[in-house]
């Protein structure tokens, strides 16, 4: 039985017989180079990093275009290092799966160290300090989720751990932004060396969020006398420190038990799915879709890896924004949200299964091709039409990517203003277009309102996904039940006229009544949601 360790992968023939592609570089030499002159540290040791970012760097190592590896650091879930990195010698078995069921298996060996940013682990902390104090360090990258950058709660006040970090200064940080700021401070003290901090998280203006988090902590520390004012100036000096924007797009879901079983069949053992005490689902393997996009603002102060040789696109800030706008407002996210809310109503638990439903497929095709593409922001470096084709034909339809409508329905109130509202606003701005022409987007909004009732199309109660406005929205819809008449259903107006949600007054532009009518039709009785969808999209 093959096991994922460095001694085991030395048996190249056995791994290759199992259809696994192996690293092509001299690991010992790369590890020594990384120890002596580290160039890249990454915070956030999860699946998107292991299955995309680390794999991209491996391509450079295999082709001789890089000679140092990546140092992985974890600020939140230290069990990732203890249970997924160290027992497997920092290796990852990457399983790429397309919609036809073809598997590509590759061992990713570009991560040469796995460390915890835990002050009580002296060896790890000293190594992280040495990395940041080394002039050779080019960049720190991040996949810590959008929440990892946030210093405040819903009330706008600092989180409790942030208050403690501010009071305690750079010596005992706990929050990710405080930890990174403390290491940046060590670099500042050592020699004010340049470097670049790159957020690779899937959130808008990610580099700005990262900069704001680090600079805010630094300013608070300076105000309390914990650090010099010069440290704040160092972080804000773009000749020394930069925070580029990026756009990342790849689905790396939870480990699949069917993939685990397939690996075992091929003689690869020890692939147990691990759930940490912080509820991280992980494994020695990462299953992922083949499609991947990473677009980064080319704004580095101390050099960078030649990741363009591995398919990463480097461009200017405006183009990164335009790629994100294309994806989030037209070619992917609006379709995802439409499938999420309709899927929950119709009893689906997999996006791929929804794509086999002719009505739901037609719904998202209309949102994308007919209603979205006429107003799409074309970034110039990617074709919106080709991107949309790939989303609908390969990505959403892939049965081996176990993504659920329930997951995507999370926080929908925070998303509809961008995912649907931006297209609606584009129709208002264009003289040749009229928002009243839209059908599928209003239908998706009506379905979201119907979803908020927590009753599926068969009349059964289902659990709604978390959303910060859930309670307030349900209060506005109180009393609306299946079989409600038009007068009762009119309560939905309190949701639809909320410009804070949609970014526009839907009634003022003639869409409010349309959506309200569709919503009312979806309340007619059991089966009314499907009947309404079929009526409008055919």
For each residue, the residues with C-beta under 8 A, 3 or more apart:
1: 267 268 269 270
2: 8 11 14 15 18 267 268 269
3: 8 268 269 270
4: 8 9 88 89 91 93 107 268 270 271 284
5: 8 9 88 89 91
6: 9 10 27 89 91
7: 10
8: 2 3 4 5 11 15
9: 4 5 6 12 15 22 23 91 107 109
10: 6 7
11: 2 8 14 15
12: 9 15 16 22
13: 16 17
14: 2 11 17 18 267
15: 2 8 9 11 12 18 20 22 107
16: 12 13 19 20 21 22
17: 13 14
18: 2 14 15 105 266 267 268
19: 16 103 105 266
20: 15 16 93 105 106 107 268
21: 16 104 105 106 107
22: 9 12 15 16 106 107
23: 9 27 58 61 62 107 108 109 110
24: 61 62
25: 29 30 61 62 64 109
26: 29 30
27: 6 23 30 31 109 112
28: 31 32
29: 25 26 32 33 67
30: 25 26 27 33 34 61 67 68 69 112
31: 27 28 34 35 69 112
32: 28 29 35 36
33: 29 30 36 37 67 68 69
34: 30 31 37 38 39 68 69 71 112 113
35: 31 32 38
36: 32 33
37: 33 34 68 134 136
38: 34 35 41 68 71 131 134 136 137
39: 34 68 136 137 138 139 303 305
40: 57 68 69 70 71 137 138 139 140 141 305
41: 38 70 71 72 73 128 131 132 137 139 140 141
42: 45 49 53 54 70 71 72 73 140 141 142 143
43: 73 74 75 117 140 141 142 143 144 176 180
44: 49 74 75 76 142 143 144 145 148 201
45: 42 49 50 72 73 74 77 80 81 84 85 114
46: 49 50 80 143 280 282
47: 50 51 252 253 282 286 288
48: 51 52 53 143 200 248 250 252
49: 42 44 45 46 52 53 54 72 143 200
50: 45 46 47 53 54 55 92 94 108 111 286
51: 47 48 54 55 92 94 108 250 252 286 287 288
52: 48 49 55 56 248 250 252 288 292 294
53: 42 48 49 50 56 57 70 141 143 200 294
54: 42 49 50 51 57 58 70 72 92 108 110 111
55: 50 51 52 58 59 94 106 108 110
56: 52 53 59 60 294 307 310 311 312
57: 40 53 54 60 61 66 69 70 110 305 307 310
58: 23 54 55 61 62 106 108 109 110
59: 55 56 62 63 309 310 311
60: 56 57 63 65 66 305 306 307 309 310
61: 23 24 25 30 57 58 64 65 66 67 69 109 110
62: 23 24 25 58 59
63: 59 60 309
64: 25 61 67
65: 60 61 306 309
66: 57 60 61 305 306
67: 29 30 33 61 64
68: 30 33 34 37 38 39 40 112
69: 30 31 33 34 40 57 61 109 110 111 112 113
70: 40 41 42 53 54 57 110 111 112
71: 34 38 40 41 42 111 112 113 115 131
72: 41 42 45 49 54 81 85 90 111 113 114 115
73: 41 42 43 45 115 116 117 128
74: 43 44 45 77 78 80 81 114 115 116 117
75: 43 44 117 144 148 176 179 180
76: 44 144 148 176 278
77: 45 74 80 276 278 280
78: 74 81 82 116 118
79: 82 83 84 274 276 277 278 280
80: 45 46 74 77 83 84 85 276 280 282
81: 45 72 74 78 84 85 86 114 115 116
82: 78 79 85 86 116
83: 79 80 86 87 274 276 282
84: 45 79 80 81 87 88 274 282 283 284
85: 45 72 80 81 82 88 90 111 114
86: 81 82 83 89 90 114
87: 83 84 284
88: 4 5 84 85 91 92 270 284
89: 4 5 6 86
90: 72 85 86 109 111 112 113 114
91: 4 5 6 9 88 107 108 109 111 284
92: 50 51 54 88 107 108 111 284 285 286
93: 4 20 105 106 107 108 263 268 271 284 285 286
94: 50 51 55 105 106 107 108 285 286 288
95: 103 104 105 259 263 285 286 287 288
96: 103 104 105 106 288 289 290
97: 101 102 103 104 259 287 288 289 290 398 400 401
98: 101 102 289 290 394 398 400
99: 352 393 394 395 397 398 399 400
100:
101: 97 98 399 400
102: 97 98
103: 19 95 96 97 259 262
104: 21 95 96 97 290
105: 18 19 20 21 93 94 95 96 263
106: 20 21 22 55 58 93 94 96
107: 4 9 15 20 21 22 23 91 92 93 94
108: 23 50 51 54 55 58 91 92 93 94 111
109: 9 23 25 27 58 61 69 90 91
110: 23 54 55 57 58 61 69 70
111: 50 54 69 70 71 72 85 90 91 92 108 114
112: 27 30 31 34 68 69 70 71 90
113: 34 69 71 72 90 127
114: 45 72 74 81 85 86 90 111
115: 71 72 73 74 81 124 127 128
116: 73 74 78 81 82 121 124
117: 43 73 74 75 124 125 128 179
118: 78 121 124 125
119: 125 172 173
120:
121: 116 118 124 125
122: 125 126
123: 126 127
124: 115 116 117 118 121 127 128
125: 117 118 119 121 122 128 129
126: 122 123 129 130
127: 113 115 123 124 130 131
128: 41 73 115 117 124 125 131 132 183
129: 125 126 132 133 183 186
130: 126 127 133 134
131: 38 41 71 127 128 134 137 183
132: 41 128 129 137 183 184 186 187 190
133: 129 130 186 187 190
134: 37 38 130 131 137
135: 191 193
136: 37 38 39
137: 38 39 40 41 131 132 134 140 187 193 195 302
138: 39 40 195 196 300 302 303 304 305
139: 39 40 41 195 196 197 198 300 302 304
140: 40 41 42 43 137 180 195 196 197 198
141: 40 41 42 43 53 197 198 199 200
142: 42 43 44 148 197 198 199 200 201 210
143: 42 43 44 46 48 49 53 200 201 248
144: 43 44 75 76 148 149 176 201
145: 44 148 201
146: 149 150 201 202 203 206 209
147: 150
148: 44 75 76 142 144 145 176 177 201
149: 144 146 176 177 199 201 203 206 209 210 212 213
150: 146 147 159 209 213
151: 158 159 162 175 177 213 216 217
152: 155 156 157 158 159 162
153: 156 157 158 159
154: 468
155: 152
156: 152 153
157: 152 153
158: 151 152 153 162 163 166
159: 150 151 152 153 162 163 175
160: 163 164
161: 164 165 174 175
162: 151 152 158 159 165 166 175 177 178 217
163: 158 159 160 166 167
164: 160 161 167 168 174
165: 161 162 168 172 173 174 175 178 217
166: 158 162 163 178 217 220 221 224
167: 163 164 224
168: 164 165 171 172 173
169: 172 221 224 226 227
170: 173 178 181 182 185 221 226 227
171: 168 182
172: 119 165 168 169
173: 119 165 168 170 178 179 181 182
174: 161 164 165 178 179
175: 151 159 161 162 165 178 179 217
176: 43 75 76 144 148 149 179 180 213
177: 148 149 151 162 180 181 210 213 214 216 217
178: 162 165 166 170 173 174 175 181 182 217
179: 75 117 173 174 175 176 182 183
180: 43 75 140 176 177 183 184 197 214
181: 170 173 177 178 184 185 213 214 217 218 221 235
182: 170 171 173 178 179 185 186
183: 128 129 131 132 179 180 186 187
184: 132 180 181 187 188 197 214 218 231 234 235 241
185: 170 181 182 188 189 218 221 227 231
186: 129 132 133 182 183 189 190
187: 132 133 137 183 184 190 191 192 193 195
188: 184 185 192 230 231 234
189: 185 186
190: 132 133 186 187 193
191: 135 187
192: 187 188 234 240
193: 135 137 187 190 240 302
194: 239 240 241 301 302
195: 137 138 139 140 187 240 241 301 302
196: 138 139 140 241 242 243 244 299 300 301 302 304
197: 139 140 141 142 180 184 207 210 211 214 241 242 243
198: 139 140 141 142 207 243 244 246 296
199: 141 142 149 203 206 207 209 210 243 245 246
200: 48 49 53 141 142 143 206 246 248 294
201: 44 142 143 144 145 146 148 149 206 248
202: 146 206 248 249
203: 146 149 199 206 209
204: 324 328 418
205: 208 209 245
206: 146 149 199 200 201 202 203 209 210 245 246
207: 197 198 199 210 211 243 244 245 246 297
208: 205 211 212 243 245
209: 146 149 150 199 203 205 206 212 213
210: 142 149 177 197 199 206 207 213 214 243
211: 197 207 208 214 215 235 243
212: 149 208 209 215 216
213: 149 150 151 176 177 181 209 210 216 217
214: 177 180 181 184 197 210 211 217 218 235
215: 211 212 218 219 232 235 236
216: 151 177 212 213 219 220
217: 151 162 165 166 175 177 178 181 213 214 220 221
218: 181 184 185 214 215 221 222 227 231 232 235
219: 215 216 222 223 232
220: 166 216 217 223 224
221: 166 169 170 181 185 217 218 224 226 227 231
222: 218 219 225 226 227 228 229 231 232
223: 219 220
224: 166 167 169 220 221
225: 222
226: 169 170 221 222
227: 169 170 185 218 221 222 231 232
228: 222 231
229: 222 232 233
230: 188 233 234
231: 184 185 188 218 221 222 227 228 234 235
232: 215 218 219 222 227 229 235 236
233: 229 230 236 237
234: 184 188 192 230 231 237 240 241
235: 181 184 211 214 215 218 231 232 241
236: 215 232 233 241
237: 233 234 240 241
238: 241 242 299 301
239: 194 301
240: 192 193 194 195 234 237 301
241: 184 194 195 196 197 234 235 236 237 238 301
242: 196 197 238 299 300 301
243: 196 197 198 199 207 208 210 211
244: 196 198 207 296 297 298 299 300 317 320
245: 199 205 206 207 208 296 297 317 320 321
246: 198 199 200 206 207 294 295 296 297 320
247: 293 294 295 320 323 324 327
248: 48 52 143 200 201 202 293 294
249: 202 291 292 293 294 327 332
250: 48 51 52 288 289 291 292 293 294
251: 288 289 291 395 401 403
252: 47 48 51 52 286 287 288 289
253: 47 256 287 288 401 402 403
254: 273 281 402
255: 259 260 273 281 282 283 285 286 287
256: 253 259 260 287 400 402
257: 260 261 273
258: 261 262 400
259: 95 97 103 255 256 262 263 285 287 400
260: 255 256 257 263 264 271 272 273 283 285
261: 257 258 264 265
262: 103 258 259 265 266
263: 93 95 105 259 260 266 268 271 285
264: 260 261 267 268 269 271
265: 261 262
266: 18 19 262 263
267: 1 2 14 18 264
268: 1 2 3 4 18 20 93 263 264 271
269: 1 2 3 264
270: 1 3 4 88 284
271: 4 93 260 263 264 268 283 284 285
272: 260 283 284
273: 254 255 257 260 281 282 283
274: 79 83 84 281 282 283
275: 279 280 281 282
276: 77 79 80 83 279 280 282
277: 79
278: 76 77 79
279: 275 276
280: 46 77 79 80 275 276
281: 254 255 273 274 275
282: 46 47 80 83 84 255 273 274 275 276
283: 84 255 260 271 272 273 274 286
284: 4 84 87 88 91 92 93 270 271 272
285: 92 93 94 95 255 259 260 263 271
286: 47 50 51 92 93 94 95 252 255 283
287: 51 95 97 252 253 255 256 259 400 401
288: 47 51 52 94 95 96 97 250 251 252 253 292 401
289: 96 97 98 250 251 252 292 394 395 398 401
290: 96 97 98 104 394
291: 249 250 251 390 394 395
292: 52 249 250 288 289 311
293: 247 248 249 250 313 323 382
294: 52 53 56 200 246 247 248 249 250 307 311 312 313
295: 246 247 312 313 314 315 319 320 323 381
296: 198 244 245 246 307 312 313 314 315 320
297: 207 244 245 246 314 315 316 317 320
298: 244 314 315 316
299: 196 238 242 244 317
300: 138 139 196 242 244 303 304
301: 194 195 196 238 239 240 241 242
302: 137 138 139 193 194 195 196
303: 39 138 300
304: 138 139 196 300 307
305: 39 40 57 60 66 138
306: 60 65 66 309
307: 56 57 60 294 296 304 310 311 312 314
308: 311 312 313 314
309: 59 60 63 65 306
310: 56 57 59 60 307
311: 56 59 292 294 307 308
312: 56 294 295 296 307 308
313: 293 294 295 296 308 381 382
314: 295 296 297 298 307 308
315: 295 296 297 298 319 320 381
316: 297 298 319 320
317: 244 245 297 299 320 321
318: 321 322
319: 295 315 316 322 323 379 380 381
320: 244 245 246 247 295 296 297 315 316 317 323 324
321: 245 317 318 324 325
322: 318 319 325 326 377 378 379 380
323: 247 293 295 319 320 326 327 379 381 382
324: 204 247 320 321 327 328
325: 321 322 328 329 330 377 379 422
326: 322 323 329 330 331 376 377 378 379 382 384 387
327: 247 249 323 324 330 331 332 333 387
328: 204 324 325 332 333 418 419
329: 325 326 333 334 372 377 418 419 422 423
330: 325 326 327 334 368 372 373 375 376 377 384 388 423
331: 326 327 335 368 372 376 384 387 388 391
332: 249 327 328 335 336 387 388 391
333: 327 328 329 336 337 415 418 419
334: 329 330 337 338 367 368 372 419 420 423 441 444
335: 331 332 338 339 364 367 368 391 392 396
336: 332 333 339 340 351 396 408 419
337: 333 334 340 341 408 409 412 415 416 419 420 444 448
338: 334 335 341 342 363 364 367 440 444 447
339: 335 336 342 343 351 354 355 360 363 364 396 405 408
340: 336 337 343 344 405 406 408 409 412
341: 337 338 344 345 405 409 412 444 447 448 450 451
342: 338 339 345 346 354 360 363 405 444 447 529 533
343: 339 340 346 348 349 351 354 360 404 405 406
344: 340 341 348 405 406 409 451 456 462 464 465
345: 341 342 447 450 451 456 457 529
346: 342 343 354 357 360 456 457 529 530
347: 456 457 458
348: 343 344 351 353 354 357 405
349: 343 353 404 405 406
350: 353 354 399 402 403 404 405
351: 336 339 343 348 354 355 396 401 403 404 405 408
352: 99 355 356 396 397 398 399 401 403
353: 348 349 350 356 357 399
354: 339 342 343 346 348 350 351 357 360 361 396 405
355: 339 351 352 360 361 392 396 397
356: 352 353 361 397
357: 346 348 353 354 360 361
358: 361 362
359: 362 363 530 533 534 537
360: 339 342 343 346 354 355 357 363 364 533
361: 354 355 356 357 358 364 365 392
362: 358 359 365 366 537 538
363: 338 339 342 359 360 366 367 440 443 444 533 537
364: 335 338 339 360 361 367 368 392 396 440
365: 361 362 368 369 370 392
366: 362 363 369 370 371 439 440 537
367: 334 335 338 363 364 370 371 372 440 441 444
368: 330 331 334 335 364 365 371 372 373 388 391 392
369: 365 366 372 373 388
370: 365 366 367 373 374 440
371: 366 367 368 374 423 438 439 440 441
372: 329 330 331 334 367 368 369 375 376 388 423
373: 330 368 369 370 376 384 385 388
374: 370 371 433
375: 330 372 423 426 427 430 433
376: 326 330 331 372 373 384
377: 322 325 326 329 330
378: 322 326 384
379: 319 322 323 325 326 382 384
380: 319 322
381: 295 313 315 319 323
382: 293 313 323 326 379 386 387
383: 386 387
384: 326 330 331 373 376 378 379 387 388
385: 373 388 389
386: 382 383 389 390
387: 326 327 331 332 382 383 384 390 391
388: 330 331 332 368 369 372 373 384 385 391 392
389: 385 386 392 393
390: 291 386 387 393 394 395
391: 331 332 335 368 387 388 394 395 396
392: 335 355 361 364 365 368 388 389 395 396 397
393: 99 389 390 397
394: 98 99 289 290 291 390 391 397 398
395: 99 251 289 291 390 391 392 398 401
396: 335 336 339 351 352 354 355 364 391 392
397: 99 352 355 356 392 393 394
398: 97 98 99 289 352 394 395 401
399: 99 101 350 352 353
400: 97 98 99 101 256 258 259 287
401: 97 251 253 287 288 289 351 352 395 398
402: 253 254 256 350
403: 251 253 350 351 352 407 408
404: 343 349 350 351 407 408
405: 339 340 341 342 343 344 348 349 350 351 354 408 409
406: 340 343 344 349 409 410 463 465
407: 403 404 410 465
408: 336 337 339 340 351 403 404 405
409: 337 340 341 344 405 406 412 451 464 465
410: 406 407 465 466 467
411: 414 415 465 466 467 468
412: 337 340 341 409 415 416 448 451 465 467
413: 416 467 468 469 470 473 501
414: 411 417 467 468 469
415: 333 337 411 412 418 419
416: 337 412 413 419 420 421 445 448 501 502
417: 414 420 421 422 500 501 502 503
418: 204 328 329 333 415 421 422 503
419: 328 329 333 334 336 337 415 416 422
420: 334 337 416 417 423 424 441 444 445 502
421: 416 417 418 424 425 502 503 504
422: 325 329 417 418 419 425 426 503
423: 329 330 334 371 372 375 420 426 427 438 441
424: 420 421 427 428 435 438 441 502 503 504 506 509 511
425: 421 422 428 429 503 504
426: 375 422 423 429 430 433
427: 375 423 424 430 433 434 435 437 438
428: 424 425 435 504 509
429: 425 426
430: 375 426 427 433
431:
432:
433: 374 375 426 427 430 437
434: 427 437
435: 424 427 428 438 509 510 511
436: 509 510 511 514
437: 427 433 434
438: 371 423 424 427 435 441 442 511
439: 366 371 442 443 536 537
440: 338 363 364 366 367 370 371 443 444 536 537
441: 334 367 371 420 423 424 438 444 445
442: 438 439 445 446 511 514 515 518
443: 363 439 440 446 447 518 532 533 536 537
444: 334 337 338 341 342 363 367 420 440 441 447 448
445: 416 420 441 442 448 449 496 502 506 515
446: 442 443 449 450 515 516 518 519 522 532
447: 338 341 342 345 443 444 450 451 522 529 533
448: 337 341 412 416 444 445 451 452
449: 445 446 452 477 492 495 496 515 519
450: 341 345 446 447 453 519 522 523 529
451: 341 344 345 409 412 447 448 454 464
452: 448 449 464 470 473 474 477 495
453: 450 474 477 480 481 482
454: 451 461 462 463 464 474
455: 459 460 461 462 481 482
456: 344 345 346 347 459 460 461 462
457: 345 346 347 526 527 528 529 530
458: 347 526 527
459: 455 456 482 526
460: 455 456
461: 454 455 456
462: 344 454 455 456
463: 406 454
464: 344 409 451 452 454 467 470
465: 344 406 407 409 410 411 412
466: 410 411 470
467: 410 411 412 413 414 464 470 473
468: 154 411 413 414
469: 413 414 472 473 501
470: 413 452 464 466 467 473 474
471: 474 475
472: 469 475 476
473: 413 452 467 469 470 476 477 495
474: 452 453 454 470 471 477 478
475: 471 472 478
476: 472 473 491 492 494 495
477: 449 452 453 473 474 480 491 492 494 495
478: 474 475 491
479: 488 491
480: 453 477 484 488 489 491 492 523
481: 453 455 484 488 523
482: 453 455 459 523 525 526 528
483: 523 524 525
484: 480 481 488 489 520 523
485: 488 489
486: 489 490 520
487: 490
488: 479 480 481 484 485 491
489: 480 484 485 486 492 516 519 520 523
490: 486 487 493 516
491: 476 477 478 479 480 488 494
492: 449 476 477 480 489 495 496 515 516 519
493: 490 496 497 507 512 516
494: 476 477 491 497 498
495: 449 452 473 476 477 492 498 501
496: 445 449 492 493 502 506 507 512 515 516
497: 493 494 505 506 507 512
498: 494 495 501 502
499: 502 503 504 505
500: 417
501: 413 416 417 469 495 498
502: 416 417 420 421 424 445 496 498 499 506
503: 417 418 421 422 424 425 499
504: 421 424 425 428 499 508 509
505: 497 499 508 509 512
506: 424 445 496 497 502 509 511 512 515
507: 493 496 497 510 511 512 513
508: 504 505 512
509: 424 428 435 436 504 505 506 512
510: 435 436 507 513 514
511: 424 435 436 438 442 506 507 514 515
512: 493 496 497 505 506 507 508 509 515 516
513: 507 510 516 517
514: 436 442 510 511 517 518
515: 442 445 446 449 492 496 506 511 512 518 519
516: 446 489 490 492 493 496 512 513 519 520
517: 513 514 520 521
518: 442 443 446 514 515 521 522 532 536
519: 446 449 450 489 492 515 516 522 523
520: 484 486 489 516 517 523 524
521: 517 518 524 528 531 532 535
522: 446 447 450 518 519 528 529 532
523: 450 480 481 482 483 484 489 519 520 528
524: 483 520 521 528 531
525: 482 483 528
526: 457 458 459 482
527: 457 458 530 531
528: 457 482 521 522 523 524 525 531 532
529: 342 345 346 447 450 457 522 532 533
530: 346 359 457 527 533 534
531: 521 524 527 528 534 535
532: 443 446 518 521 522 528 529 535 536
533: 342 359 360 363 443 447 529 530 536 537
534: 359 530 531 537 538
535: 521 531 532
536: 439 440 443 518 532 533
537: 359 362 363 366 439 440 443 533 534
538: 362 534
